[in-house]
């Protein structure tokens, strides 16, 4: 899930109590338990926000706030339960607490994960197996939120398709909360019994939780501004939401006696949740301070308390339809997302209105069945409940089985990758690439070859897509938000190279390195790299529609200035080779420079500085765009018919950098164009001569890049000024 650009799968809190004691309860200050049925209705509101957001993301663009509602409810109920146990018994049994959480949450959770693993290998394309296996394992171990946070800051993983286990991120946050929170509470309880402590246990708990919540909220605001994609998933940015509910459970709340005041408070709180659900969207810096709206709204609904007035929020939240959905909200969350992910692969089409309504109905049925036949029985059966160790044994066994299944899938993919690499090395060796029908040679003029080829794909689609995660050159490519210059040396790295060439640009320069390394090794050239994700080397300011802050653009500007000066000052460099994904960006005036046409005119000042220092500049025209879909996934979905994944050469956009170079009247600025090894008059191909061209929607596979080495070498020699 881009994040922000991707769908945000969010998750409800712990499931409701067993049917025999389904009513949600909490304690008054006097310790008397009272009925809180409106909390079940509030759970229903939260889970419906999440489900409808996933089904209709444009119509309910902020439905992801439902997860924040659940976090507040969890903080309230768990803290109240723990505090009452410490008051009643004088201590807290961590073993019994965690055993109860296992019996309450893991049976349905592990069932959905296990069935998800089966669905993945039977219904999903093989290109999605590896990512799904990793996330299934992370979900079974309840670290899915950290896995997604890592992917969110991984440039090459940001646009990967959501997996059927992605929604377990919030379950992971909750489980981590359940592990840490009782330890914290128990520590404060022990501290409160010291003779020198003057405060009561309740007051000390409230103070400690308030401090922790304030620290978490502060961190959430800072982290959300600095790195919103990762901040959305990590636990520290969410703890304050649990703390808000916890404080409500501990602090004496004097609810107004008049029902109209309670109704207004509850209505205001419910309205705040709905407003956030309707008005927030993927561009909202979330969680951060804006999460205060749904969080405080939830607190207001809970603080309002009951009222006997009809048609008030409390009245609606306690109606049977609302409490029924609240009872099964945990299972509703577990089931709805895998159905959303899997169904398009079964039908072969995007979700339509009828499909979405069917998913919603199926979700309710599956949730009720798993609640009645899985959650409740395993939570209450004496075999697991008789001793905490049995619950722990169940958890370890269930997790181990899910992880073992994912390891088996991963091992099989590793085997396929090894076989693919061996085959590629044999077929695309230095001698074989000159054969007329292997790789890009199939598109040579008058080759007589089928441009696509007819043999097994090199590499298989499921191996090609994994190259995004296992890139060979990521250590040489700076991250989007980091301005520091990274320099690597590739190719011939011995003494007295015949030529030193600087490769400069974004990831669309990086993907040429397999070809450039082969050329450099055979020609005794040294390639020095200056690469940064999402950063073309231009004096104009590049912008991305998906960016939520200016940090990435600021770091790009700084990096460009430093690279411009460093390359110009290096007298060993005789040629600068540059390429970038110019069609992915918008361009505006630079910090100190205005341009008539920023998209094209911003490149010339950089090139002028390099040519004035005696260097040739070769602009490598960017690769043709695809239709935006992952090419390996498309090929996997259309086995034997790769033309379904092709695009038309009539739709080729101009590469702004290449156009700018062609406009210049500068004999030291050249253009190298390899479009004829991607397209002919009819198609731009996803597979050429049996070799898959793209590992995603725009980056070359290492095999196709390497196979282009002879052509690229010839075009570079043709383009650049002779110096030997």
C-alpha positions as CSV (number, residue, x, y, z in Angstrom):
1,X,0.0,0.0,0.0
2,X,1.5,3.3,-1.3
3,X,1.0,4.6,0.8
4,X,-0.6,7.5,0.5
5,X,-0.7,6.9,-3.1
6,X,-1.7,3.2,-2.4
7,X,-4.9,1.9,-0.6
8,X,-4.5,2.1,3.2
9,X,-5.7,-1.2,4.7
10,X,-6.7,-0.5,8.3
11,X,-7.8,-2.7,11.1
12,X,-10.3,-3.0,14.0
13,X,-9.3,-3.6,17.6
14,X,-9.9,-6.8,19.5
15,X,-13.1,-8.7,18.8
16,X,-16.1,-8.5,21.0
17,X,-16.8,-10.7,24.0
18,X,-18.3,-14.2,23.5
19,X,-22.0,-14.5,22.7
20,X,-22.8,-15.5,26.2
21,X,-21.4,-12.3,27.5
22,X,-21.5,-10.1,24.5
23,X,-22.2,-6.8,26.2
24,X,-19.3,-4.4,26.3
25,X,-18.7,-3.3,29.9
26,X,-16.4,-1.1,31.9
27,X,-16.2,0.0,35.5
28,X,-17.2,3.1,37.3
29,X,-14.9,4.8,39.9
30,X,-16.6,2.7,42.5
31,X,-15.7,-0.5,40.7
32,X,-19.2,-1.4,39.7
33,X,-19.4,-2.8,36.2
34,X,-21.8,-1.0,33.8
35,X,-23.0,-1.8,30.3
36,X,-21.5,0.1,27.4
37,X,-23.3,-1.3,24.3
38,X,-22.6,1.9,22.3
39,X,-18.9,0.8,22.1
40,X,-20.0,-2.1,19.9
41,X,-21.9,0.3,17.7
42,X,-18.9,2.6,17.6
43,X,-16.8,-0.4,16.4
44,X,-19.4,-0.9,13.7
45,X,-18.9,2.7,12.5
46,X,-15.2,2.2,12.5
47,X,-15.1,-1.0,10.6
48,X,-17.6,0.2,8.0
49,X,-15.5,3.3,7.4
50,X,-12.5,1.0,6.7
51,X,-14.4,-1.5,4.5
52,X,-16.2,1.2,2.5
53,X,-13.0,3.1,2.0
54,X,-11.3,0.0,0.6
55,X,-14.3,-0.7,-1.7
56,X,-15.0,2.9,-2.7
57,X,-11.8,4.8,-2.0
58,X,-12.7,7.9,-3.9
59,X,-16.2,8.3,-2.4
60,X,-15.0,7.7,1.2
61,X,-11.4,9.0,0.9
62,X,-10.7,9.2,4.6
63,X,-12.2,6.0,5.7
64,X,-8.8,4.9,7.0
65,X,-9.5,6.9,10.2
66,X,-11.6,3.9,11.3
67,X,-8.4,2.3,12.6
68,X,-7.8,5.3,14.9
69,X,-11.3,4.8,16.4
70,X,-10.4,1.2,17.2
71,X,-7.1,2.2,18.7
72,X,-8.9,4.5,21.1
73,X,-11.4,1.9,22.1
74,X,-8.7,-0.7,22.6
75,X,-6.7,1.7,24.8
76,X,-9.8,2.4,26.9
77,X,-11.0,-1.2,27.4
78,X,-7.6,-2.8,28.0
79,X,-6.4,-0.2,30.4
80,X,-9.7,-0.3,32.3
81,X,-9.5,-4.1,32.5
82,X,-5.8,-4.1,33.6
83,X,-6.4,-1.4,36.2
84,X,-9.4,-3.2,37.7
85,X,-7.4,-6.4,37.9
86,X,-4.6,-4.7,39.8
87,X,-7.2,-3.1,42.2
88,X,-8.9,-6.4,42.7
89,X,-5.9,-8.7,43.1
90,X,-3.1,-6.3,43.9
91,X,-1.1,-7.5,40.9
92,X,-1.4,-8.4,37.2
93,X,-0.7,-11.8,35.7
94,X,1.0,-11.1,32.5
95,X,0.8,-14.8,31.5
96,X,-3.0,-14.9,31.9
97,X,-3.4,-11.5,30.2
98,X,-1.3,-12.5,27.1
99,X,-3.0,-15.9,27.0
100,X,-6.4,-14.2,26.8
101,X,-5.2,-12.0,24.0
102,X,-3.9,-15.1,22.1
103,X,-7.2,-16.9,22.5
104,X,-9.2,-13.8,21.5
105,X,-7.2,-12.7,18.5
106,X,-5.0,-15.5,17.0
107,X,-7.5,-18.2,16.0
108,X,-9.3,-16.2,13.3
109,X,-6.1,-14.3,12.4
110,X,-4.1,-17.4,11.7
111,X,-7.0,-19.0,9.9
112,X,-7.2,-16.1,7.4
113,X,-3.4,-16.1,7.0
114,X,-3.4,-19.9,6.3
115,X,-6.2,-19.6,3.8
116,X,-4.5,-16.6,2.3
117,X,-1.4,-18.6,1.6
118,X,-3.4,-21.2,-0.2
119,X,-5.2,-18.5,-2.2
120,X,-2.0,-16.9,-3.1
121,X,-0.4,-19.9,-4.8
122,X,-3.6,-21.0,-6.4
123,X,-5.3,-17.8,-7.5
124,X,-2.7,-15.0,-7.7
125,X,0.0,-14.7,-10.4
126,X,3.4,-16.0,-9.5
127,X,4.8,-12.5,-9.7
128,X,3.0,-11.7,-6.4
129,X,4.0,-14.9,-4.5
130,X,7.3,-13.5,-3.1
131,X,5.8,-10.2,-1.7
132,X,2.8,-12.1,-0.4
133,X,4.9,-14.7,1.3
134,X,7.1,-12.1,3.0
135,X,4.0,-10.2,4.3
136,X,2.2,-13.4,5.4
137,X,5.3,-14.2,7.5
138,X,5.5,-10.7,8.9
139,X,1.8,-10.8,9.7
140,X,2.0,-14.1,11.4
141,X,4.8,-12.7,13.6
142,X,3.0,-9.4,14.1
143,X,5.7,-7.2,12.6
144,X,3.8,-6.4,9.4
145,X,3.6,-2.7,10.2
146,X,7.4,-2.4,10.3
147,X,7.7,-4.4,7.1
148,X,5.4,-2.0,5.3
149,X,7.2,1.0,6.9
150,X,10.5,-0.4,5.4
151,X,8.8,-0.8,2.0
152,X,7.5,2.7,2.2
153,X,11.0,4.2,2.3
154,X,12.3,1.7,-0.3
155,X,12.2,3.5,-3.6
156,X,11.9,0.3,-5.6
157,X,9.2,-1.2,-3.4
158,X,6.9,1.8,-3.2
159,X,4.7,0.9,-6.2
160,X,4.4,-2.8,-5.6
161,X,0.9,-4.2,-5.6
162,X,-0.9,-4.6,-2.3
163,X,-0.9,-8.1,-0.9
164,X,-3.7,-10.0,0.7
165,X,-2.0,-9.7,4.1
166,X,-1.2,-6.0,3.9
167,X,-4.0,-5.1,6.2
168,X,-2.4,-6.9,9.1
169,X,-0.2,-3.9,9.8
170,X,-2.7,-2.5,12.3
171,X,-3.1,-5.9,14.0
172,X,0.6,-5.8,14.4
173,X,0.4,-2.4,16.1
174,X,-2.2,-3.7,18.4
175,X,-0.3,-6.8,19.3
176,X,2.8,-4.8,20.1
177,X,0.6,-2.5,22.3
178,X,-0.8,-5.6,24.1
179,X,2.8,-6.8,24.8
180,X,4.2,-3.5,26.1
181,X,1.2,-1.9,27.7
182,X,0.5,-4.3,30.6
183,X,4.2,-4.3,31.5
184,X,4.1,-0.5,31.6
185,X,1.0,-0.5,33.8
186,X,2.4,-3.2,36.1
187,X,5.6,-1.2,36.5
188,X,3.7,1.9,37.5
189,X,1.5,-0.1,39.9
190,X,4.7,-1.5,41.6
191,X,6.1,2.0,41.7
192,X,2.9,3.4,43.3
193,X,3.4,1.1,46.3
194,X,6.7,2.6,47.3
195,X,6.5,4.5,50.6
196,X,7.9,7.7,49.1
197,X,5.3,7.8,46.4
198,X,2.4,10.1,47.5
199,X,0.1,9.6,44.5
200,X,-2.6,6.9,44.2
201,X,-2.2,4.2,41.6
202,X,-4.8,5.6,39.4
203,X,-3.3,9.1,39.5
204,X,0.2,7.8,38.9
205,X,-1.0,5.7,36.0
206,X,-2.8,8.6,34.4
207,X,0.2,10.8,34.8
208,X,2.6,8.2,33.2
209,X,0.2,7.5,30.4
210,X,-0.3,11.3,29.8
211,X,3.5,11.8,29.5
212,X,3.8,8.8,27.1
213,X,0.9,9.9,25.0
214,X,2.3,13.5,24.7
215,X,5.7,12.1,23.7
216,X,4.0,9.8,21.1
217,X,1.9,12.6,19.7
218,X,4.9,14.9,19.4
219,X,6.8,12.1,17.6
220,X,3.8,11.5,15.4
221,X,3.7,15.1,14.2
222,X,7.4,15.3,13.6
223,X,7.7,11.9,11.9
224,X,4.6,12.4,9.7
225,X,6.0,15.6,8.4
226,X,9.5,14.2,7.8
227,X,8.5,10.8,6.3
228,X,4.7,10.4,6.1
229,X,4.7,7.1,4.2
230,X,6.7,5.3,7.0
231,X,5.1,7.3,9.9
232,X,1.7,5.9,8.9
233,X,2.7,2.4,9.9
234,X,5.1,2.5,12.8
235,X,4.0,1.9,16.3
236,X,5.4,5.0,18.1
237,X,3.3,7.4,16.0
238,X,0.1,5.5,17.1
239,X,0.7,5.0,20.9
240,X,-0.9,8.3,21.8
241,X,-4.2,7.1,20.3
242,X,-4.3,4.2,22.7
243,X,-3.2,6.6,25.5
244,X,-6.2,8.8,24.7
245,X,-8.6,5.9,25.4
246,X,-6.5,4.8,28.4
247,X,-6.8,8.3,30.0
248,X,-10.6,8.2,29.5
249,X,-10.7,5.0,31.5
250,X,-8.6,6.3,34.3
251,X,-9.7,9.9,34.7
252,X,-13.0,10.7,36.4
253,X,-15.3,12.1,33.7
254,X,-18.3,14.0,35.0
255,X,-20.9,13.5,32.3
256,X,-23.7,16.1,32.3
257,X,-26.9,14.8,33.9
258,X,-29.1,16.3,31.2
259,X,-29.6,13.9,28.3
260,X,-29.6,16.7,25.7
261,X,-26.0,17.6,26.7
262,X,-24.9,14.0,26.4
263,X,-26.6,13.7,23.1
264,X,-24.9,16.8,21.8
265,X,-21.5,15.7,23.0
266,X,-21.9,12.2,21.4
267,X,-23.2,13.8,18.2
268,X,-20.3,16.2,18.0
269,X,-17.9,13.3,18.5
270,X,-19.6,11.1,15.9
271,X,-19.7,14.1,13.5
272,X,-15.9,14.6,14.0
273,X,-15.3,11.0,13.0
274,X,-17.5,11.2,9.9
275,X,-16.0,14.5,8.8
276,X,-12.5,13.0,9.0
277,X,-13.7,10.0,7.0
278,X,-15.3,12.1,4.3
279,X,-12.7,14.9,4.0
280,X,-9.3,13.3,4.6
281,X,-7.6,11.6,1.7
282,X,-4.3,10.2,0.6
283,X,-2.7,13.6,0.5
284,X,-3.5,14.3,4.2
285,X,-0.4,14.2,6.4
286,X,-1.6,11.4,8.6
287,X,-1.5,10.5,11.5
288,X,0.2,13.6,12.9
289,X,-1.9,16.3,14.5
290,X,-4.8,15.8,12.0
291,X,-5.5,12.5,13.7
292,X,-6.7,14.4,16.7
293,X,-10.1,14.9,14.9
294,X,-11.2,11.3,14.8
295,X,-9.4,10.4,18.1
296,X,-11.0,13.2,20.1
297,X,-14.3,12.5,18.3
298,X,-14.1,8.9,19.6
299,X,-13.3,10.1,23.1
300,X,-16.3,12.4,23.0
301,X,-18.7,9.6,22.0
302,X,-17.3,7.4,24.7
303,X,-17.3,10.2,27.3
304,X,-20.9,11.2,26.5
305,X,-22.3,8.1,28.1
306,X,-25.8,6.7,27.8
307,X,-29.0,8.6,27.2
308,X,-32.6,7.4,27.0
309,X,-33.5,9.9,24.3
310,X,-34.5,8.3,21.0
311,X,-32.6,9.0,17.8
312,X,-29.5,10.3,19.6
313,X,-26.0,8.9,18.7
314,X,-26.2,6.6,21.7
315,X,-29.6,5.3,20.6
316,X,-28.4,4.5,17.0
317,X,-25.2,2.9,18.2
318,X,-27.0,0.5,20.5
319,X,-29.5,-0.7,17.8
320,X,-29.1,-4.4,17.0
321,X,-27.8,-3.9,13.4
322,X,-25.0,-1.7,14.8
323,X,-24.1,-4.0,17.7
324,X,-24.2,-7.1,15.4
325,X,-21.6,-5.5,13.1
326,X,-19.6,-4.5,16.1
327,X,-19.7,-8.0,17.4
328,X,-18.2,-9.4,14.2
329,X,-16.0,-6.3,13.4
330,X,-12.7,-8.1,14.0
331,X,-13.6,-10.8,11.5
332,X,-15.1,-8.3,9.1
333,X,-11.8,-6.6,9.0
334,X,-9.8,-9.9,8.6
335,X,-11.9,-11.2,5.6
336,X,-12.8,-8.1,3.5
337,X,-9.3,-7.2,2.3
338,X,-8.2,-10.6,1.0
339,X,-11.5,-10.8,-1.0
340,X,-10.8,-7.3,-2.5
341,X,-7.3,-8.4,-3.5
342,X,-8.1,-11.9,-4.9
343,X,-11.4,-11.3,-6.8
344,X,-10.0,-9.3,-9.7
345,X,-7.5,-12.1,-10.3
346,X,-10.4,-14.6,-10.4
347,X,-12.6,-12.5,-12.7
348,X,-9.9,-10.9,-14.8
349,X,-11.5,-7.5,-14.4
350,X,-11.3,-4.6,-12.1
351,X,-13.9,-4.6,-9.3
352,X,-17.4,-3.4,-10.5
353,X,-20.3,-2.3,-8.3
354,X,-21.8,-5.7,-8.3
355,X,-18.4,-7.3,-7.3
356,X,-18.1,-4.8,-4.4
357,X,-21.6,-5.4,-3.1
358,X,-20.8,-9.2,-3.3
359,X,-17.6,-8.7,-1.4
360,X,-19.4,-6.8,1.3
361,X,-22.1,-9.5,1.6
362,X,-19.5,-12.3,1.6
363,X,-17.5,-10.5,4.2
364,X,-20.4,-10.3,6.6
365,X,-21.2,-14.0,6.1
366,X,-17.6,-15.2,6.6
367,X,-17.2,-12.9,9.6
368,X,-20.2,-14.3,11.3
369,X,-19.2,-17.9,10.5
370,X,-15.6,-17.4,11.8
371,X,-17.0,-15.6,14.9
372,X,-19.4,-18.4,15.8
373,X,-17.3,-21.4,14.8
374,X,-13.7,-20.2,15.3
375,X,-13.3,-17.2,17.5
376,X,-15.8,-18.0,20.3
377,X,-15.2,-21.7,20.6
378,X,-11.4,-21.4,20.8
379,X,-11.6,-18.5,23.2
380,X,-13.8,-20.3,25.6
381,X,-13.0,-24.0,25.3
382,X,-11.4,-25.3,28.5
383,X,-8.5,-27.0,26.6
384,X,-6.9,-23.7,25.7
385,X,-8.2,-21.7,28.7
386,X,-7.3,-24.3,31.3
387,X,-3.6,-23.2,31.4
388,X,-1.8,-20.2,29.8
389,X,1.0,-22.4,28.4
390,X,-1.6,-24.1,26.1
391,X,-2.5,-20.7,24.6
392,X,1.2,-19.9,24.1
393,X,1.8,-23.3,22.5
394,X,-1.1,-22.7,20.2
395,X,0.3,-19.4,19.2
396,X,3.8,-20.7,18.5
397,X,2.5,-23.7,16.5
398,X,0.1,-21.6,14.4
399,X,2.7,-18.9,13.7
400,X,5.3,-21.6,12.9
401,X,3.0,-23.3,10.4
402,X,2.2,-20.1,8.5
403,X,5.9,-19.0,8.4
404,X,6.9,-22.5,7.3
405,X,4.5,-22.2,4.4
406,X,5.9,-18.9,3.3
407,X,9.5,-20.2,3.6
408,X,8.6,-23.0,1.3
409,X,7.2,-20.6,-1.3
410,X,10.3,-18.4,-1.0
411,X,12.7,-21.3,-1.3
412,X,10.9,-22.4,-4.5
413,X,11.2,-18.9,-5.9
414,X,14.9,-18.8,-5.0
415,X,15.4,-22.0,-6.9
416,X,13.6,-20.6,-10.0
417,X,15.7,-17.5,-9.8
418,X,18.9,-19.5,-9.7
419,X,17.8,-21.5,-12.7
420,X,16.8,-18.3,-14.5
421,X,20.2,-16.7,-13.9
422,X,22.0,-19.8,-15.2
423,X,19.8,-19.9,-18.3
424,X,20.2,-16.2,-18.9
425,X,24.0,-16.5,-18.6
426,X,24.0,-19.3,-21.1
427,X,21.7,-17.7,-23.6
428,X,22.8,-14.1,-23.2
429,X,26.5,-14.7,-23.1
430,X,28.8,-12.3,-25.0
431,X,28.7,-14.7,-28.0
432,X,25.0,-15.4,-28.0
433,X,23.7,-11.8,-27.9
434,X,24.8,-11.4,-31.5
435,X,22.5,-14.1,-32.6
436,X,19.7,-12.5,-34.6
437,X,16.7,-13.7,-32.6
438,X,17.9,-13.5,-29.0
439,X,17.1,-10.4,-27.0
440,X,17.1,-6.9,-28.6
441,X,18.8,-8.3,-31.8
442,X,15.3,-9.6,-32.7
443,X,14.3,-6.0,-33.4
444,X,17.3,-5.3,-35.7
445,X,16.4,-4.1,-39.2
446,X,15.8,-7.0,-41.6
447,X,16.5,-9.6,-38.8
448,X,13.6,-11.8,-40.0
449,X,12.9,-12.6,-36.4
450,X,9.6,-12.7,-34.5
451,X,10.2,-9.5,-32.3
452,X,8.7,-11.2,-29.3
453,X,10.2,-14.7,-29.7
454,X,8.6,-18.0,-29.0
455,X,10.7,-19.6,-26.3
456,X,10.5,-19.5,-22.5
457,X,10.7,-16.0,-21.0
458,X,14.1,-14.8,-19.7
459,X,13.8,-14.4,-16.8
460,X,10.4,-15.9,-15.7
461,X,8.0,-13.1,-14.7
462,X,8.1,-14.1,-11.0
463,X,11.9,-13.7,-11.1
464,X,11.8,-10.4,-13.0
465,X,9.6,-8.7,-10.6
466,X,11.8,-9.6,-7.7
467,X,14.7,-7.6,-9.2
468,X,13.0,-4.5,-7.7
469,X,13.7,-5.9,-4.2
470,X,17.1,-7.4,-5.0
471,X,18.6,-4.6,-7.0
472,X,22.3,-5.0,-7.7
473,X,23.1,-1.2,-7.5
474,X,21.0,0.2,-4.7
475,X,24.1,0.9,-2.7
476,X,25.1,3.3,-5.4
477,X,21.8,5.1,-5.6
478,X,21.0,7.8,-3.0
479,X,17.5,7.8,-1.3
480,X,14.9,10.3,-2.4
481,X,15.1,12.4,0.8
482,X,18.9,12.3,1.3
483,X,21.0,15.0,-0.3
484,X,24.5,13.5,0.2
485,X,26.4,12.5,-2.9
486,X,27.3,8.8,-3.3
487,X,30.0,7.9,-5.8
488,X,30.6,4.3,-7.0
489,X,33.1,2.9,-9.5
490,X,32.1,0.2,-11.9
491,X,33.5,-1.6,-14.9
492,X,37.3,-1.5,-15.2
493,X,38.7,-0.3,-11.9
494,X,42.4,-0.9,-12.5
495,X,45.1,1.7,-13.2
496,X,45.1,3.9,-16.3
497,X,41.6,3.4,-17.7
498,X,41.2,4.3,-21.3
499,X,38.2,6.5,-20.4
500,X,36.4,7.6,-17.3
501,X,32.7,8.1,-17.8
502,X,30.3,9.6,-15.2
503,X,26.8,8.1,-15.2
504,X,24.5,10.7,-13.7
505,X,20.7,10.7,-13.1
506,X,17.8,9.0,-11.4
507,X,16.9,5.3,-11.3
508,X,16.4,5.4,-15.1
509,X,20.1,6.0,-15.3
510,X,20.8,3.2,-12.8
511,X,19.1,0.6,-14.8
512,X,21.6,0.9,-17.6
513,X,24.5,-0.2,-15.4
514,X,24.4,-3.9,-16.4
515,X,25.1,-2.9,-20.0
516,X,27.6,-0.2,-19.1
517,X,29.6,-2.6,-16.8
518,X,29.9,-5.1,-19.7
519,X,31.0,-2.3,-22.1
520,X,33.4,-0.8,-19.6
521,X,35.0,-4.1,-18.6
522,X,35.7,-5.0,-22.3
523,X,36.8,-1.5,-23.2
524,X,38.9,-0.7,-20.1
525,X,36.5,2.2,-19.2
526,X,35.8,3.2,-15.6
527,X,32.2,4.1,-14.8
528,X,31.8,6.5,-11.9
529,X,28.2,6.8,-10.8
530,X,26.2,9.8,-9.4
531,X,22.7,8.4,-8.9
532,X,19.7,9.5,-6.8
533,X,16.2,8.1,-6.9
534,X,13.6,10.4,-8.4
535,X,16.1,13.2,-9.2
536,X,16.9,14.3,-12.7
537,X,19.9,16.5,-13.1
538,X,18.4,19.8,-14.0
539,X,18.6,23.4,-12.7
540,X,14.8,23.5,-12.7
541,X,13.0,22.2,-9.7
542,X,11.4,18.9,-10.2
543,X,8.1,18.1,-8.6
544,X,6.1,14.9,-8.0
545,X,2.3,14.8,-7.7
546,X,2.6,12.2,-5.0
547,X,4.9,14.2,-2.7
548,X,3.4,15.5,0.5
549,X,6.3,17.7,1.6
550,X,9.1,19.6,-0.1
551,X,11.8,17.5,1.6
552,X,12.5,15.3,-1.4
553,X,12.5,18.2,-3.8
554,X,14.9,20.2,-1.6
555,X,17.2,17.2,-1.3
556,X,17.2,16.8,-5.0
557,X,18.1,20.5,-5.6
558,X,21.0,20.2,-3.2
559,X,22.2,16.9,-4.7
560,X,22.1,18.3,-8.2
561,X,24.2,21.3,-7.2
562,X,26.8,19.2,-5.5
563,X,27.0,16.7,-8.4
564,X,27.2,19.4,-11.0
565,X,30.2,20.9,-9.2
566,X,31.9,17.6,-8.4
567,X,31.7,16.2,-11.9
568,X,32.9,19.5,-13.4
569,X,35.9,19.6,-11.1
570,X,37.0,16.0,-11.9
571,X,39.4,16.3,-14.8
572,X,39.6,12.5,-15.1
573,X,36.1,12.4,-16.4
574,X,36.0,12.7,-20.2
575,X,32.3,12.1,-20.8
576,X,29.0,12.4,-18.8
577,X,26.3,10.0,-19.6
578,X,22.9,11.1,-18.2
579,X,19.4,9.7,-18.4
580,X,16.2,10.3,-16.4
581,X,12.5,9.5,-16.2
582,X,11.5,13.0,-17.3
583,X,7.9,12.2,-18.0
584,X,7.3,11.3,-14.4
585,X,7.9,14.8,-13.2
586,X,6.6,18.3,-13.3
587,X,9.2,21.1,-13.5
588,X,9.1,24.7,-12.2
589,X,11.7,27.5,-11.9
590,X,14.8,26.8,-9.9
591,X,15.6,28.4,-6.6
592,X,17.7,31.2,-8.2
593,X,16.7,30.8,-11.9
594,X,13.7,31.5,-14.0
595,X,13.1,29.6,-17.2
596,X,10.7,30.2,-20.2
597,X,10.3,26.4,-20.3
598,X,11.5,24.8,-17.1
599,X,11.0,21.2,-18.3
600,X,13.4,21.7,-21.2
601,X,15.5,24.7,-20.4
602,X,16.7,23.5,-16.9
603,X,19.1,21.0,-18.3
604,X,21.3,23.4,-20.4
605,X,23.0,25.2,-17.4
606,X,24.2,21.9,-16.0
607,X,25.5,20.7,-19.3
608,X,27.2,24.0,-20.0
609,X,29.3,23.7,-16.9
610,X,30.3,20.2,-17.8
611,X,31.2,21.0,-21.4
612,X,33.1,24.1,-20.4
613,X,35.3,21.8,-18.2
614,X,36.2,19.8,-21.3
615,X,33.7,17.0,-21.1
616,X,31.3,15.5,-23.6
617,X,27.7,15.1,-22.5
618,X,25.6,12.2,-23.9
619,X,21.9,12.2,-23.1
620,X,20.6,8.7,-23.3
621,X,17.0,8.9,-24.4
622,X,14.6,7.4,-21.8
623,X,13.1,4.0,-22.4
624,X,9.6,4.0,-23.9
625,X,6.8,4.1,-21.3
626,X,4.4,1.2,-20.6
627,X,0.8,1.4,-19.8
628,X,1.6,1.8,-16.1
629,X,1.0,-1.8,-15.1
630,X,3.8,-4.0,-13.8
631,X,5.0,-5.8,-17.0
632,X,5.9,-9.1,-15.3
633,X,2.5,-9.2,-13.6
634,X,0.8,-8.5,-17.0
635,X,2.8,-11.2,-18.7
636,X,1.9,-13.6,-15.9
637,X,-1.8,-12.8,-16.3
638,X,-1.6,-13.3,-20.1
639,X,0.6,-16.4,-20.6
640,X,1.5,-17.0,-24.2
641,X,0.1,-13.6,-25.4
642,X,2.6,-10.9,-24.4
643,X,1.2,-8.5,-27.0
644,X,-1.7,-7.9,-24.6
645,X,0.9,-6.0,-22.5
646,X,2.4,-4.0,-25.4
647,X,1.9,-0.3,-26.1
648,X,1.7,1.7,-29.3
649,X,4.7,3.7,-30.6
650,X,2.2,6.4,-31.6
651,X,1.8,7.2,-27.9
652,X,5.5,7.7,-27.2
653,X,6.0,11.0,-25.3
654,X,9.0,13.2,-25.8
655,X,11.9,12.8,-23.4
656,X,12.5,16.4,-22.2
657,X,16.2,15.9,-21.7
658,X,16.7,14.4,-25.2
659,X,14.6,17.2,-26.7
660,X,16.7,19.8,-24.9
661,X,19.9,18.3,-26.1
662,X,18.7,18.2,-29.7
663,X,17.7,21.9,-29.5
664,X,21.2,22.9,-28.4
665,X,23.7,23.9,-31.0
666,X,26.6,22.4,-29.0
667,X,28.9,19.9,-30.6
668,X,29.8,18.5,-27.2
669,X,26.2,17.6,-26.3
670,X,24.9,14.4,-28.0
671,X,21.9,12.1,-27.9
672,X,22.0,8.3,-27.9
673,X,18.7,6.7,-28.9
674,X,17.9,3.0,-28.5
675,X,14.2,3.3,-29.0
676,X,14.5,1.0,-32.1
677,X,15.4,-1.9,-29.7
678,X,12.1,-1.4,-27.8
679,X,9.7,-0.5,-30.5
680,X,8.9,-1.1,-34.2
681,X,6.2,0.6,-36.3
682,X,3.5,-1.5,-34.7
683,X,4.4,-2.0,-31.0
684,X,6.6,-1.1,-28.1
685,X,7.2,-4.6,-26.7
686,X,7.2,-6.0,-23.1
687,X,9.2,-9.0,-24.4
688,X,11.9,-8.8,-27.1
689,X,13.5,-11.9,-28.4
690,X,12.2,-14.0,-25.4
691,X,13.7,-11.5,-22.9
692,X,11.4,-9.5,-20.6
693,X,12.1,-5.9,-21.0
694,X,10.9,-4.3,-17.8
695,X,11.0,-5.5,-14.2
696,X,8.2,-3.2,-13.2
697,X,6.4,-0.5,-15.4
698,X,9.5,1.5,-16.4
699,X,12.8,0.0,-15.2
700,X,14.8,-2.5,-17.3
701,X,15.4,-6.0,-16.2
702,X,19.1,-6.7,-15.7
703,X,18.9,-9.3,-18.5
704,X,17.5,-6.9,-21.1
705,X,19.9,-4.2,-20.1
706,X,22.9,-6.5,-20.4
707,X,21.7,-7.8,-23.7
708,X,21.7,-4.2,-25.0
709,X,25.4,-3.8,-24.3
710,X,26.6,-4.2,-27.9
711,X,24.0,-1.7,-29.2
712,X,24.6,0.8,-26.4
713,X,28.4,0.6,-26.9
714,X,28.0,1.2,-30.6
715,X,25.6,4.2,-30.1
716,X,27.9,5.7,-27.5
717,X,30.9,5.5,-29.8
718,X,28.8,7.0,-32.5
719,X,27.5,9.8,-30.4
720,X,30.5,11.0,-28.5
721,X,33.5,13.0,-29.7
722,X,36.5,10.7,-30.4
723,X,39.2,11.1,-27.8
724,X,41.5,8.1,-28.4
